[in-house]
Amino acid sequence: MKIVVCIKQVPGTTNVSIDPETKRLIREGVEIVMNPFDAYALEEGVLLCEKHGGEVTALSMGPKRAELTLREALAYGADRVILLNDRALGGSDTFATSYALSQAIRKIGDVDLVICGKQAIDGDTAQVGPGIAAHLGWPQAAYVSRLIKSDDSGLTVERMHEAGNDICIIKLPAVLTVLKDINTPRMPALKRRLASGKAEIPVWSASFIKADTAKTGLDGSPTRVVTTRKPAARDKHTVILNGSAAGSASELVKILKSRIKL
Ligand SMILES: Cc1cc2nc3c(=O)[nH]c(=O)nc-3n(C[C@H](O)[C@H](O)[C@H](O)COP(=O)(O)OP(=O)(O)OC[C@H]3O[C@@H](n4cnc5c(N)ncnc54)[C@H](O)[C@@H]3O)c2cc1C
């Protein structure tokens, strides 16, 4: 099986600020980590290749320092990694990001399965996985919690949604986005971690993947971030009710009533 796992590098902290000019997250000087959901996507790819043979390519679109995240992907089991890096891709929204990633997947060629994490913990849109499937014209299953059956022609998966679970039979090639329920990522072997530090990281440009730059970057993004603002910190004060259950209950009712603005 030829599997591509999409890996995003994200701020390793919630203490981030937004550039008032560009309205974009200030990433300089902020610790970066692999998007937590993508570790589960990577593990699922490695498990499938252990079962069916084949290779896992970890693909990331981002600034040069996303190489660190790709070295981690090598340590966790990826056979190959590719960094998609080009100024023409900077500031891409989810439509432009999924377009560029789909062009890179076409360039890799003969891919059977693309696995993404459910969502990225910074943009939080969960749109890139389904976006890649749309650009490639492939079937997709999002929020996959269990891979029930797999062979070269297709997969049977369980996916979660608000109203419960679905069992989906999906023909390959396809795109999945996965939840943390799907597996338990392994700890990287020391030998792999040491080797990942020396590995050559291929860097692909927009022209190398034949991406139409009118569809990438800020200019190619239909989404415009118009304003960004930090939500006002809520005035949180905690009340500890120590009395008897009945006493505390009536105390709680009094407090709640006092807060309801009629
Ligand atoms: C605070 C904030 C709000 C934003 N709001 C929007 C918005 O409303 N609309 C919009 O279009 N854009 C938005 N963006 C931009 C958006 O974050 C980027 O387009 C981003 O590249 C992809 O979207 P996401 O982070 O929501 O990823 P998601 O769609 O949540 O990511 C899902 C999965 O896709 C894969 N993936 C995502 N990005 C990459 C990547 N760069 N390389 C490899 N794999 C990847 C990973 O497997 C990831 O688990 C926002 C960015 C920020 C920081």
The ligand as an SDF file (V2000), in Angstrom:
LIG
                    3D

 53 58  0  0  0  0  0  0  0  0999 V2000
   -6.6270   30.8110   14.3520 C   0  0  0  0  0  0  0  0  0  0  0  0
   -6.7320   30.4130   12.8950 C   0  0  0  0  0  0  0  0  0  0  0  0
   -7.9570   30.4060   12.3010 C   0  0  0  0  0  0  0  0  0  0  0  0
   -8.0490   30.0330   10.9510 C   0  0  0  0  0  0  0  0  0  0  0  0
   -9.2790   30.0190   10.4170 N   0  0  0  0  0  0  0  0  0  0  0  0
   -9.3840   29.6220    9.1320 C   0  0  0  0  0  0  0  0  0  0  0  0
  -10.6700   29.5490    8.5450 C   0  0  0  0  0  0  0  0  0  0  0  0
  -11.6990   29.8260    9.1570 O   0  0  0  0  0  0  0  0  0  0  0  0
  -10.7510   29.1780    7.2500 N   0  0  0  0  0  0  0  0  0  0  0  0
   -9.6500   28.8770    6.5320 C   0  0  0  0  0  0  0  0  0  0  0  0
   -9.8050   28.5280    5.3690 O   0  0  0  0  0  0  0  0  0  0  0  0
   -8.4000   28.9200    7.0650 N   0  0  0  0  0  0  0  0  0  0  0  0
   -8.2700   29.2880    8.3460 C   0  0  0  0  0  0  0  0  0  0  0  0
   -7.0420   29.3450    8.9000 N   0  0  0  0  0  0  0  0  0  0  0  0
   -5.8970   28.9840    8.0930 C   0  0  0  0  0  0  0  0  0  0  0  0
   -5.7330   27.5050    8.2090 C   0  0  0  0  0  0  0  0  0  0  0  0
   -5.2840   27.2360    9.4710 O   0  0  0  0  0  0  0  0  0  0  0  0
   -4.7240   27.0280    7.2700 C   0  0  0  0  0  0  0  0  0  0  0  0
   -5.2670   27.0400    6.0560 O   0  0  0  0  0  0  0  0  0  0  0  0
   -4.1990   25.6480    7.5460 C   0  0  0  0  0  0  0  0  0  0  0  0
   -3.1760   25.3700    6.7090 O   0  0  0  0  0  0  0  0  0  0  0  0
   -5.1620   24.5080    7.4290 C   0  0  0  0  0  0  0  0  0  0  0  0
   -6.2840   24.5900    8.1880 O   0  0  0  0  0  0  0  0  0  0  0  0
   -6.4070   24.0120    9.6750 P   0  0  0  0  0  0  0  0  0  0  0  0
   -5.2700   24.4790   10.4750 O   0  0  0  0  0  0  0  0  0  0  0  0
   -7.7570   24.3260   10.1400 O   0  0  0  0  0  0  0  0  0  0  0  0
   -6.2430   22.4270    9.4590 O   0  0  0  0  0  0  0  0  0  0  0  0
   -7.3390   21.2660    9.6310 P   0  0  0  0  0  0  0  0  0  0  0  0
   -8.2290   21.2090    8.4600 O   0  0  0  0  0  0  0  0  0  0  0  0
   -8.0010   21.3360   10.9870 O   0  0  0  0  0  0  0  0  0  0  0  0
   -6.2910   20.0240    9.6120 O   0  0  0  0  0  0  0  0  0  0  0  0
   -6.7720   18.7200    9.4490 C   0  0  0  0  0  0  0  0  0  0  0  0
   -5.6200   17.8350    9.0290 C   0  0  0  0  0  0  0  0  0  0  0  0
   -5.1480   18.2410    7.7380 O   0  0  0  0  0  0  0  0  0  0  0  0
   -3.7340   18.0640    7.6540 C   0  0  0  0  0  0  0  0  0  0  0  0
   -3.0980   19.3890    7.4620 N   0  0  0  0  0  0  0  0  0  0  0  0
   -3.5890   20.6280    7.7560 C   0  0  0  0  0  0  0  0  0  0  0  0
   -2.6950   21.5950    7.4240 N   0  0  0  0  0  0  0  0  0  0  0  0
   -1.6150   20.9420    6.9110 C   0  0  0  0  0  0  0  0  0  0  0  0
   -0.3400   21.3630    6.4020 C   0  0  0  0  0  0  0  0  0  0  0  0
   -0.0250   22.6600    6.3550 N   0  0  0  0  0  0  0  0  0  0  0  0
    0.5400   20.4040    5.9690 N   0  0  0  0  0  0  0  0  0  0  0  0
    0.2050   19.0820    6.0110 C   0  0  0  0  0  0  0  0  0  0  0  0
   -0.9770   18.6070    6.4920 N   0  0  0  0  0  0  0  0  0  0  0  0
   -1.8650   19.5250    6.9260 C   0  0  0  0  0  0  0  0  0  0  0  0
   -3.2990   17.4120    8.9790 C   0  0  0  0  0  0  0  0  0  0  0  0
   -3.3640   16.0010    8.8480 O   0  0  0  0  0  0  0  0  0  0  0  0
   -4.3960   17.8870    9.9420 C   0  0  0  0  0  0  0  0  0  0  0  0
   -4.5930   17.0130   11.0410 O   0  0  0  0  0  0  0  0  0  0  0  0
   -6.9130   29.6810   10.2280 C   0  0  0  0  0  0  0  0  0  0  0  0
   -5.6650   29.6900   10.8480 C   0  0  0  0  0  0  0  0  0  0  0  0
   -5.5890   30.0410   12.1610 C   0  0  0  0  0  0  0  0  0  0  0  0
   -4.2600   29.9940   12.8220 C   0  0  0  0  0  0  0  0  0  0  0  0
  1  2  1  0
  2  3  1  0
  2 52  2  0
  3  4  2  0
  4  5  1  0
  4 50  1  0
  5  6  2  0
  6  7  1  0
  6 13  1  0
  7  8  2  0
  7  9  1  0
  9 10  1  0
 10 11  2  0
 10 12  1  0
 12 13  2  0
 13 14  1  0
 14 15  1  0
 14 50  1  0
 15 16  1  0
 16 17  1  0
 16 18  1  0
 18 19  1  0
 18 20  1  0
 20 21  1  0
 20 22  1  0
 22 23  1  0
 23 24  1  0
 24 25  2  0
 24 26  1  0
 24 27  1  0
 27 28  1  0
 28 29  2  0
 28 30  1  0
 28 31  1  0
 31 32  1  0
 32 33  1  0
 33 34  1  0
 33 48  1  0
 34 35  1  0
 35 36  1  0
 35 46  1  0
 36 37  1  0
 36 45  1  0
 37 38  2  0
 38 39  1  0
 39 40  1  0
 39 45  2  0
 40 41  1  0
 40 42  2  0
 42 43  1  0
 43 44  2  0
 44 45  1  0
 46 47  1  0
 46 48  1  0
 48 49  1  0
 50 51  2  0
 51 52  1  0
 52 53  1  0
M  END
$$$$
